Amino acid sequence: MVVLAVTWVAKAGAEEKAAALFRELTEKSRREPGCAMYIVHRKQDDPRTFFIYEQYRDQAALEAHRASAHFQDIARGSLLEVAERKEGALYLPLEQ
């Protein structure tokens, strides 16, 4: 299992557009065979901040996600027009 935790911040005034893009990315990412979990959270006291928690079967599944058309179109495309990726970190479980 590989876990990816990512924080994005939407540009002022673009919060709802970013949320719509994250909803689309979530729906499509969850259909990937190697995706075990994909949840986007919105910060309670700052609606511009989004936190994504992703789990993939293995590194190959994560790479397949990153190479997918929907990831390229949204995360590497239209999302960059309305938000900025602030932080991303990979994690492995203590026990597998």
C-alpha positions in Angstrom: 0.0 0.0 0.0 1.2 3.5 -0.9 -0.4 6.6 0.6 -0.2 10.1 -0.9 -1.3 13.1 1.1 -1.6 16.4 -0.8 -2.6 19.9 0.1 -3.9 22.4 -2.4 -5.0 26.0 -2.0 -7.6 27.5 -4.3 -7.1 31.0 -5.6 -9.4 33.6 -4.0 -12.7 33.5 -5.7 -12.0 30.2 -7.4 -12.9 27.9 -4.5 -16.1 26.4 -6.0 -14.4 25.8 -9.4 -11.6 24.0 -7.6 -14.1 22.0 -5.6 -15.9 21.0 -8.8 -12.6 19.8 -10.3 -11.7 17.9 -7.2 -15.1 16.2 -7.3 -14.5 15.1 -11.0 -10.9 14.0 -10.2 -12.2 12.0 -7.2 -14.9 10.2 -9.3 -12.5 9.2 -12.0 -9.6 8.3 -9.7 -11.8 5.9 -7.7 -12.5 3.9 -10.9 -8.8 3.1 -11.3 -8.2 -0.6 -10.5 -5.2 0.2 -8.3 -6.9 2.9 -6.3 -8.0 1.7 -2.8 -9.1 5.1 -1.5 -9.4 8.7 -2.8 -10.9 11.3 -0.5 -10.8 15.1 -0.9 -11.3 17.1 2.3 -12.0 20.8 2.6 -10.5 22.7 5.6 -13.3 23.6 8.0 -12.1 27.1 8.8 -10.6 27.9 5.4 -12.7 26.9 2.4 -9.8 27.6 0.0 -7.7 24.8 1.4 -8.2 21.2 0.2 -6.5 18.0 1.6 -6.4 14.8 -0.5 -5.8 11.4 1.0 -5.0 8.7 -1.5 -4.3 5.0 -1.2 -2.9 2.9 -4.0 -2.3 -0.9 -4.1 1.4 -0.3 -4.9 3.8 2.2 -6.5 2.8 1.0 -10.0 -0.8 1.9 -9.3 0.3 5.3 -8.2 2.3 5.8 -11.4 -0.7 4.6 -13.4 -2.8 7.2 -11.7 -0.3 9.9 -12.5 -0.2 8.8 -16.1 -4.0 8.7 -16.5 -5.7 11.0 -18.9 -8.0 12.4 -16.1 -5.0 13.2 -13.9 -3.2 14.9 -16.7 -6.2 16.9 -17.8 -7.3 18.0 -14.3 -4.4 17.9 -11.8 -1.8 18.9 -14.4 -4.2 21.1 -16.4 -7.3 22.9 -15.4 -6.8 22.7 -11.7 -3.5 24.7 -12.0 -5.6 27.6 -13.3 -7.6 27.8 -10.1 -5.4 26.4 -7.4 -1.8 25.8 -6.3 -0.4 22.5 -5.0 1.3 23.4 -1.7 2.5 20.1 -0.3 2.6 16.4 -1.2 4.1 13.5 0.7 4.2 9.8 0.2 3.7 7.4 3.1 4.0 3.7 3.6 2.1 1.8 6.4 4.2 0.6 9.4 3.0 -2.9 8.8 1.8 -4.4 5.5 
